[in-house]
């Protein structure tokens, strides 16, 4: 449970200190600003997709190809091959946020929670507003029955993406799990 608190506490500092770098970064910053004030879940979903695509495309062409290969392998539930592809992407570009994110998902699905959390921390160090990484962090905490950690991570996600499709329902479920209420 402490690792989730440590990661989330570090996010507050990193978020406040983050600065936009380059045009791609500026585009993502603008999209994240729009996401925060999206009028409804449909608009939020469209913005989420554009942000996710921008994060994926922020790597070099070779790295993006490795990531896409890993994503295909992950979809096919070939976790070893997916992990190999994500590892290769990160060898080529060690600051590639989406490589850490996707490898965290693969490690989580493989039951390697500690390693998944290491990747989560790497991704959030580089982009503390990565709402998808925060959703993954929440899912990992939930799998570990750390309801407070799951709720804290999800609340942080909703701070960035308040209109997350299905977000209010998930928040209510997590709040009930924290308080021990029947679902």
Backbone as CSV, one residue per row, in Angstrom:
resi,resn,N_x,N_y,N_z,CA_x,CA_y,CA_z,C_x,C_y,C_z
1,UNK,0.822,-1.178,0.000,0.000,0.000,0.000,0.874,1.253,0.000
2,UNK,2.004,1.218,0.677,2.871,2.393,0.739,3.429,2.765,-0.622
3,UNK,3.684,1.774,-1.473,4.243,2.088,-2.794,3.268,2.945,-3.598
4,UNK,1.957,2.680,-3.449,0.965,3.472,-4.171,0.950,4.897,-3.636
5,UNK,1.043,5.049,-2.315,1.067,6.385,-1.723,2.321,7.136,-2.150
6,UNK,3.461,6.440,-2.191,4.717,7.065,-2.595,4.642,7.532,-4.042
7,UNK,4.129,6.673,-4.913,4.006,7.032,-6.331,3.084,8.237,-6.488
8,UNK,1.932,8.200,-5.811,0.977,9.304,-5.953,1.510,10.598,-5.351
9,UNK,2.237,10.516,-4.228,2.808,11.722,-3.629,3.828,12.350,-4.571
10,UNK,4.635,11.520,-5.214,5.625,12.020,-6.161,4.982,12.687,-7.362
11,UNK,3.797,12.232,-7.718,3.092,12.802,-8.872,2.742,14.267,-8.657
12,UNK,2.345,14.606,-7.447,1.956,15.980,-7.164,3.133,16.912,-7.437
13,UNK,4.309,16.523,-6.973,5.507,17.334,-7.184,5.853,17.396,-8.663
14,UNK,5.846,16.238,-9.322,6.208,16.195,-10.735,5.221,16.966,-11.601
15,UNK,3.949,16.853,-11.291,2.932,17.543,-12.081,3.128,19.048,-11.994
16,UNK,3.402,19.540,-10.794,3.591,20.979,-10.608,4.854,21.466,-11.309
17,UNK,5.879,20.605,-11.377,7.157,21.027,-11.948,7.271,20.762,-13.445
18,UNK,6.333,20.006,-14.040,6.445,19.624,-15.448,6.393,20.815,-16.387
19,UNK,7.209,20.794,-17.420,7.222,21.867,-18.413,7.072,21.259,-19.798
20,UNK,6.399,21.954,-20.676,6.208,21.460,-22.035,7.506,21.585,-22.822
21,UNK,7.828,20.518,-23.577,9.038,20.522,-24.398,8.640,20.099,-25.811
22,UNK,8.964,20.941,-26.793,8.738,20.593,-28.194,7.291,20.735,-28.620
23,UNK,7.073,20.695,-29.914,5.733,20.855,-30.474,4.806,19.712,-30.098
24,UNK,5.303,18.460,-30.176,4.477,17.311,-29.809,4.015,17.415,-28.372
25,UNK,4.911,17.833,-27.529,4.589,18.008,-26.112,3.530,19.094,-25.948
26,UNK,3.661,20.167,-26.711,2.701,21.261,-26.650,1.317,20.789,-27.087
27,UNK,1.275,19.972,-28.143,-0.001,19.426,-28.616,-0.656,18.574,-27.526
28,UNK,0.143,17.734,-26.885,-0.386,16.886,-25.817,-0.869,17.748,-24.659
29,UNK,-0.103,18.783,-24.324,-0.521,19.701,-23.258,-1.878,20.323,-23.584
30,UNK,-2.038,20.773,-24.825,-3.310,21.383,-25.238,-4.450,20.372,-25.168
31,UNK,-4.211,19.164,-25.625,-5.246,18.131,-25.574,-5.619,17.782,-24.134
32,UNK,-4.624,17.714,-23.258,-4.906,17.423,-21.852,-5.700,18.555,-21.200
33,UNK,-5.423,19.778,-21.600,-6.196,20.916,-21.093,-7.648,20.807,-21.550
34,UNK,-7.845,20.466,-22.822,-9.202,20.287,-23.345,-9.911,19.132,-22.646
35,UNK,-9.160,18.069,-22.367,-9.742,16.894,-21.721,-10.300,17.250,-20.350
36,UNK,-9.589,18.064,-19.633,-9.999,18.430,-18.272,-11.347,19.158,-18.266
37,UNK,-11.675,19.851,-19.359,-12.935,20.604,-19.411,-13.914,20.017,-20.437
38,UNK,-13.694,18.784,-20.842,-14.595,18.146,-21.810,-16.031,18.184,-21.273
39,UNK,-16.985,18.529,-22.135,-18.363,18.681,-21.659,-19.085,17.361,-21.346
40,UNK,-18.628,16.267,-21.945,-19.298,14.991,-21.707,-18.348,13.827,-22.014
41,UNK,-18.828,12.612,-21.748,-17.998,11.421,-21.935,-17.635,11.180,-23.400
42,UNK,-18.507,11.529,-24.324,-18.213,11.320,-25.747,-17.051,12.182,-26.205
43,UNK,-17.071,13.441,-25.834,-15.979,14.339,-26.193,-14.701,13.870,-25.498
44,UNK,-14.838,13.478,-24.241,-13.670,12.985,-23.497,-13.069,11.761,-24.190
45,UNK,-13.908,10.852,-24.653,-13.408,9.644,-25.318,-12.630,9.994,-26.584
46,UNK,-13.121,10.974,-27.342,-12.414,11.407,-28.553,-11.061,12.025,-28.201
47,UNK,-11.040,12.874,-27.184,-9.788,13.493,-26.757,-8.818,12.448,-26.207
48,UNK,-9.339,11.504,-25.441,-8.491,10.423,-24.912,-7.802,9.687,-26.051
49,UNK,-8.550,9.380,-27.084,-8.000,8.658,-28.236,-6.890,9.467,-28.914
50,UNK,-7.115,10.759,-29.080,-6.088,11.613,-29.700,-4.836,11.697,-28.829
51,UNK,-5.029,11.791,-27.521,-3.888,11.853,-26.604,-3.131,10.526,-26.628
52,UNK,-3.861,9.428,-26.559,-3.230,8.098,-26.594,-2.429,7.929,-27.881
53,UNK,-3.005,8.338,-28.999,-2.286,8.237,-30.278,-1.029,9.112,-30.273
54,UNK,-1.133,10.302,-29.707,0.032,11.195,-29.642,1.123,10.592,-28.770
55,UNK,0.745,9.983,-27.651,1.741,9.344,-26.792,2.421,8.191,-27.520
56,UNK,1.638,7.406,-28.233,2.211,6.276,-28.979,3.173,6.791,-30.042
57,UNK,2.758,7.814,-30.789,3.560,8.331,-31.899,4.733,9.205,-31.452
58,UNK,4.890,9.396,-30.150,5.978,10.250,-29.666,7.339,9.570,-29.781
59,UNK,7.347,8.282,-30.070,8.604,7.564,-30.250,9.072,7.618,-31.693
60,UNK,10.292,7.159,-31.911,10.817,7.070,-33.269,10.017,6.014,-34.038
61,UNK,10.081,6.030,-35.362,9.336,5.024,-36.139,9.667,3.581,-35.726
62,UNK,10.929,3.299,-35.470,11.313,1.935,-35.063,10.691,1.563,-33.728
63,UNK,10.698,2.497,-32.820,10.147,2.240,-31.491,8.635,2.052,-31.568
64,UNK,7.983,2.866,-32.370,6.536,2.738,-32.534,6.199,1.364,-33.132
65,UNK,6.989,0.912,-34.105,6.760,-0.425,-34.673,6.916,-1.512,-33.613
66,UNK,7.930,-1.392,-32.758,8.132,-2.370,-31.686,6.945,-2.341,-30.722
67,UNK,6.482,-1.153,-30.399,5.340,-1.030,-29.495,4.101,-1.666,-30.106
68,UNK,3.851,-1.396,-31.376,2.680,-1.964,-32.037,2.765,-3.490,-32.082
69,UNK,3.968,-4.010,-32.307,4.148,-5.459,-32.290,3.816,-5.998,-30.898
70,UNK,4.313,-5.331,-29.884,4.025,-5.753,-28.520,2.544,-5.703,-28.197
71,UNK,1.871,-4.677,-28.692,0.437,-4.560,-28.454,-0.335,-5.690,-29.133
72,UNK,0.099,-6.078,-30.345,-0.543,-7.219,-31.027,-0.331,-8.496,-30.232
73,UNK,0.898,-8.697,-29.764,1.208,-9.901,-28.982,0.420,-9.903,-27.669
74,UNK,0.281,-8.751,-27.066,-0.481,-8.642,-25.827,-1.949,-8.985,-26.080
75,UNK,-2.491,-8.485,-27.179,-3.883,-8.804,-27.543,-4.070,-10.293,-27.785
76,UNK,-3.019,-10.943,-28.303,-3.071,-12.393,-28.559,-2.712,-13.202,-27.302
77,UNK,-2.485,-12.506,-26.195,-2.129,-13.128,-24.905,-0.806,-13.877,-24.944
78,UNK,0.089,-13.442,-25.827,1.446,-13.994,-25.843,2.316,-13.014,-25.063
79,UNK,2.268,-13.166,-23.749,2.906,-12.189,-22.869,4.417,-12.165,-23.015
80,UNK,5.042,-13.328,-23.245,6.500,-13.350,-23.404,6.935,-12.541,-24.619
81,UNK,6.259,-12.742,-25.728,6.611,-11.977,-26.935,6.275,-10.498,-26.784
82,UNK,5.176,-10.218,-26.122,4.819,-8.817,-25.888,5.896,-8.144,-25.047
83,UNK,6.309,-8.809,-23.988,7.355,-8.240,-23.123,8.656,-8.054,-23.883
84,UNK,9.005,-9.003,-24.741,10.217,-8.857,-25.555,10.141,-7.611,-26.442
85,UNK,8.984,-7.399,-27.051,8.815,-6.233,-27.929,8.899,-4.929,-27.133
86,UNK,8.251,-4.877,-25.974,8.298,-3.666,-25.157,9.707,-3.424,-24.631
87,UNK,10.389,-4.505,-24.231,11.781,-4.374,-23.792,12.639,-3.790,-24.919
88,UNK,12.448,-4.303,-26.131,13.224,-3.819,-27.277,12.955,-2.340,-27.544
89,UNK,11.703,-1.941,-27.438,11.360,-0.533,-27.642,12.078,0.345,-26.621
90,UNK,12.127,-0.116,-25.391,12.767,0.676,-24.334,14.287,0.658,-24.425
91,UNK,14.855,-0.391,-25.012,16.299,-0.396,-25.257,16.629,0.671,-26.296
92,UNK,15.799,0.754,-27.334,16.024,1.740,-28.388,15.772,3.171,-27.904
93,UNK,14.785,3.331,-27.038,14.414,4.672,-26.578,14.008,4.603,-25.102
94,UNK,14.975,4.735,-24.206,14.728,4.543,-22.773,13.773,5.542,-22.118
95,UNK,13.443,6.626,-22.801,12.507,7.599,-22.230,11.110,7.510,-22.853
96,UNK,10.850,6.444,-23.565,9.572,6.287,-24.260,8.479,5.896,-23.256
97,UNK,7.677,6.853,-22.891,6.663,6.683,-21.853,5.723,5.530,-22.163
98,UNK,5.269,5.474,-23.390,4.282,4.458,-23.743,4.878,3.052,-23.676
99,UNK,6.186,2.924,-23.875,6.841,1.627,-23.708,6.729,1.143,-22.272
100,UNK,6.945,2.051,-21.317,6.805,1.692,-19.905,5.354,1.348,-19.577
101,UNK,4.450,2.147,-20.120,3.036,1.895,-19.849,2.613,0.515,-20.346
102,UNK,2.911,0.228,-21.592,2.465,-1.050,-22.163,3.181,-2.238,-21.515
103,UNK,4.457,-2.047,-21.173,5.166,-3.145,-20.494,4.566,-3.361,-19.103
104,UNK,4.149,-2.295,-18.444,3.486,-2.429,-17.140,2.208,-3.250,-17.273
105,UNK,1.437,-2.989,-18.324,0.203,-3.745,-18.551,0.529,-5.227,-18.766
106,UNK,1.533,-5.506,-19.591,1.911,-6.898,-19.854,2.413,-7.581,-18.583
107,UNK,3.227,-6.883,-17.822,3.733,-7.458,-16.575,2.593,-7.695,-15.592
108,UNK,1.662,-6.769,-15.537,0.481,-6.930,-14.676,-0.302,-8.175,-15.083
109,UNK,-0.547,-8.313,-16.377,-1.295,-9.474,-16.856,-0.536,-10.775,-16.603
110,UNK,0.784,-10.703,-16.532,1.609,-11.881,-16.236,1.713,-12.131,-14.729
111,UNK,1.081,-11.275,-13.935,1.119,-11.438,-12.489,2.396,-10.917,-11.846
112,UNK,3.173,-10.156,-12.591,4.434,-9.599,-12.088,4.169,-8.175,-11.584
113,UNK,3.458,-8.091,-10.470,2.993,-6.800,-9.978,4.129,-5.852,-9.610
114,UNK,5.152,-6.346,-8.936,6.261,-5.478,-8.520,6.948,-4.858,-9.736
115,UNK,7.182,-5.666,-10.772,7.806,-5.138,-11.988,6.868,-4.172,-12.708
116,UNK,5.581,-4.484,-12.703,4.603,-3.583,-13.319,4.625,-2.232,-12.606
117,UNK,4.724,-2.254,-11.285,4.758,-1.004,-10.521,6.017,-0.203,-10.808
118,UNK,7.134,-0.893,-11.052,8.360,-0.182,-11.438,8.152,0.569,-12.747
119,UNK,7.498,-0.094,-13.710,7.227,0.561,-14.998,6.234,1.712,-14.838
120,UNK,5.248,1.526,-13.977,4.283,2.592,-13.702,5.029,3.824,-13.183
121,UNK,5.927,3.579,-12.248,6.679,4.697,-11.673,7.536,5.389,-12.733
122,UNK,8.175,4.606,-13.604,8.979,5.203,-14.684,8.103,6.052,-15.605
123,UNK,6.943,5.530,-15.968,6.051,6.268,-16.867,5.559,7.554,-16.211
124,UNK,5.143,7.462,-14.952,4.594,8.640,-14.276,5.670,9.668,-13.942
125,UNK,6.909,9.223,-13.804,8.005,10.168,-13.607,8.169,11.031,-14.850
126,UNK,7.979,10.407,-16.010,8.137,11.119,-17.281,6.881,11.895,-17.682
127,UNK,5.700,11.394,-17.303,4.443,12.074,-17.640,3.429,11.804,-16.527
128,UNK,3.419,12.663,-15.505,2.529,12.454,-14.366,1.044,12.613,-14.701
129,UNK,0.741,13.128,-15.897,-0.663,13.294,-16.301,-1.154,12.129,-17.160
130,UNK,-0.422,11.050,-17.208,-0.802,9.909,-18.054,-1.946,9.158,-17.368
131,UNK,-3.158,9.562,-17.705,-4.345,9.018,-17.058,-4.497,7.519,-17.278
132,UNK,-4.016,7.007,-18.402,-4.109,5.565,-18.642,-3.166,4.792,-17.718
133,UNK,-2.014,5.340,-17.433,-1.093,4.710,-16.489,-1.727,4.721,-15.098
134,UNK,-2.384,5.811,-14.751,-3.058,5.875,-13.449,-4.197,4.864,-13.362
135,UNK,-4.883,4.633,-14.468,-5.921,3.596,-14.479,-5.290,2.221,-14.264
136,UNK,-4.153,1.983,-14.899,-3.452,0.711,-14.714,-2.992,0.576,-13.269
137,UNK,-2.471,1.634,-12.696,-2.064,1.611,-11.290,-3.254,1.257,-10.401
138,UNK,-4.399,1.817,-10.689,-5.608,1.520,-9.921,-5.991,0.040,-10.057
139,UNK,-5.897,-0.491,-11.261,-6.228,-1.909,-11.483,-5.265,-2.832,-10.742
140,UNK,-3.981,-2.469,-10.709,-3.003,-3.277,-9.983,-3.323,-3.251,-8.491
141,UNK,-3.606,-2.075,-7.963,-3.956,-1.973,-6.543,-5.208,-2.789,-6.247
142,UNK,-6.172,-2.719,-7.129,-7.413,-3.487,-6.943,-7.129,-4.988,-6.961
143,UNK,-6.277,-5.439,-7.870,-5.931,-6.864,-7.938,-5.255,-7.327,-6.648
144,UNK,-4.574,-6.402,-5.990,-3.888,-6.709,-4.729,-4.805,-6.464,-3.530
145,UNK,-6.065,-6.142,-3.798,-7.061,-5.857,-2.757,-6.675,-4.637,-1.921
146,UNK,-5.926,-3.744,-2.520,-5.567,-2.479,-1.885,-6.578,-1.447,-2.365
147,UNK,-7.732,-1.443,-1.724,-8.834,-0.601,-2.183,-8.508,0.880,-2.032
148,UNK,-7.821,1.249,-0.962,-7.455,2.661,-0.784,-6.489,3.117,-1.880
149,UNK,-5.516,2.279,-2.199,-4.577,2.611,-3.269,-5.274,2.698,-4.616
150,UNK,-6.196,1.763,-4.857,-6.954,1.766,-6.113,-7.787,3.041,-6.229
151,UNK,-8.424,3.415,-5.131,-9.242,4.628,-5.127,-8.387,5.880,-5.316
152,UNK,-7.259,5.953,-4.618,-6.389,7.129,-4.735,-5.885,7.301,-6.164
153,UNK,-5.440,6.210,-6.787,-4.950,6.287,-8.167,-6.079,6.695,-9.117
154,UNK,-7.267,6.145,-8.890,-8.372,6.459,-9.786,-8.832,7.906,-9.623
155,UNK,-8.813,8.407,-8.387,-9.159,9.815,-8.176,-8.165,10.717,-8.900
156,UNK,-6.897,10.344,-8.870,-5.868,11.132,-9.570,-6.140,11.122,-11.075
157,UNK,-6.552,9.961,-11.582,-6.926,9.844,-13.000,-8.078,10.800,-13.317
158,UNK,-9.084,10.815,-12.455,-10.251,11.666,-12.693,-9.932,13.155,-12.536
159,UNK,-8.884,13.483,-11.799,-8.447,14.882,-11.734,-7.982,15.355,-13.115
160,UNK,-7.394,14.446,-13.866,-6.859,14.764,-15.192,-7.929,14.610,-16.261
161,UNK,-8.754,13.581,-16.099,-9.767,13.211,-17.090,-11.114,13.029,-16.375
162,UNK,-11.746,14.146,-15.958,-12.964,14.057,-15.149,-14.138,13.347,-15.812
163,UNK,-14.161,13.335,-17.126,-15.278,12.711,-17.843,-14.887,11.334,-18.408
164,UNK,-13.967,10.649,-17.742,-13.581,9.309,-18.174,-14.842,8.492,-18.374
165,UNK,-15.032,7.923,-19.570,-16.216,7.091,-19.778,-16.288,5.979,-18.723
166,UNK,-17.418,5.945,-18.019,-17.615,4.958,-16.951,-16.900,5.323,-15.662
167,UNK,-16.294,6.494,-15.622,-15.486,6.897,-14.478,-16.262,7.048,-13.188
168,UNK,-17.418,7.669,-13.253,-18.216,7.888,-12.039,-18.649,6.556,-11.432
169,UNK,-19.008,5.606,-12.286,-19.427,4.291,-11.795,-18.264,3.562,-11.128
170,UNK,-17.099,3.592,-11.758,-15.928,2.928,-11.174,-15.539,3.596,-9.857
171,UNK,-15.604,4.904,-9.812,-15.288,5.630,-8.583,-16.224,5.191,-7.459
172,UNK,-17.513,5.086,-7.755,-18.491,4.671,-6.744,-18.201,3.254,-6.237
173,UNK,-17.840,2.363,-7.152,-17.518,0.985,-6.762,-16.296,0.962,-5.849
174,UNK,-15.266,1.690,-6.235,-14.051,1.716,-5.409,-14.319,2.341,-4.040
175,UNK,-15.124,3.387,-3.996,-15.457,4.009,-2.717,-16.189,3.018,-1.813
176,UNK,-17.093,2.232,-2.394,-17.806,1.222,-1.605,-16.856,0.137,-1.114
177,UNK,-15.897,-0.243,-1.928,-14.923,-1.262,-1.497,-14.062,-0.732,-0.361
178,UNK,-13.701,0.543,-0.417,-12.890,1.133,0.652,-13.657,1.132,1.968
179,UNK,-14.945,1.464,1.909,-15.753,1.534,3.129,-16.329,0.194,3.537
180,UNK,-16.187,-0.812,2.677,-16.698,-2.150,3.005,-18.179,-2.324,2.732
181,UNK,-18.780,-1.376,2.019,-20.196,-1.483,1.676,-20.416,-2.590,0.657
182,UNK,-21.592,-3.200,0.711,-21.952,-4.223,-0.273,-22.147,-3.553,-1.627
183,UNK,-21.755,-4.266,-2.666,-21.900,-3.715,-4.023,-23.223,-4.093,-4.626
